[in-house]
Amino acid sequence: MPVRTLTAPAVVALAACASMQQGTGALEPCDAQHLAVLVGEPTEKLEEVPLPEPTRIVAPGDAVTMDHRPERLTVLAADGGPIYGMRCG
């Protein structure tokens, strides 16, 4: 079977499909986008909402593992302060 190359229009069409999938507003595996409304709130607010498993709360200076787990929600919050970020991983 001969090897075929993609033509420029096919490459453009594939790129458009990929960018459309990224812009669908689909939630991240750990739901960080949906929970971002909690940024600026005190950490006690986390007790009022269902959080995905696993979830970890990390303060500045905390030791954390560097393994990337897309399903894990990482909540960034200062000790005794507000939530300042959320991410998957």
N, C-alpha and C positions, 0 to 999 in steps of 0.2 A: 504494500500500500504506500503510495507516495506521501511524503511529508508536505503538509500545506501550511502556509503562513496566513495569519490574519491580515486582512486589508485594513486600511486606515478607518473606514466607516465601521467595521466590525469592532475595532478596538475602542472607538469613541462610544459606540452603543454599549459595550460591556462596562466601560468606565461610568457611563450615565446610570446604568443599573446599580452599580456598586454605590454611587453617591446617593441614589434615591433610597437605598436600604439604610444607609447611615443616617439620613435625614427623616426617617419615618417617625421619630420620637419614641422608638421602642426603648423599653427600660433596660438598664444594664442588668447583668445576671444577679447582682446583689441588691438591686432596687435603690441605689444611691440617688439617682435623679429624682425619684418620687419623694424620698425622705429629705431632700435638700431644703425643704420648707422649715426644717428644724434648725438650720444654721442661724445662729444668733440667740437661740433659746438656751435656757439652763439645761444641764445634763439630766436633771430630774424629769424633764419632759419626755425623755426616752422611755420612762416607765409607763407612759400613757399610750404608746403606740406599739403594735406588733412589729418586731424586728426579725429580719431573716436570720437563719442559722447558717453558718456561724457569724457572730458579730463581735468585734472587739472595740474597746474605747481606749484611745491612746492620747496621753498628755505629752507635752513637750519634755524631752529628756527620757521618756520611757524606752526601755529596751524592747524591741519587737523583732520577730523573725522577718527575714527578707524574702521568704517564699511567696510567689504570686499565686493567689487562690481567687479566681474571678468571682466565685460565689460568696466570698467573705466580705461583709460590710466592715469598713474601718471608719470609726467615728473619731474625729480629731477634736479634742476639747481640752482647754486649759484646766489645771487643777482648781476646782471651785469656781470655774468661770464658764462662759458660754461655749456652745458648740461652734467651732469655726470652720469645719469642713467635713465632708464625707466622700468616700471613694470606695471602689471595689478593689480587692486585692489583698 
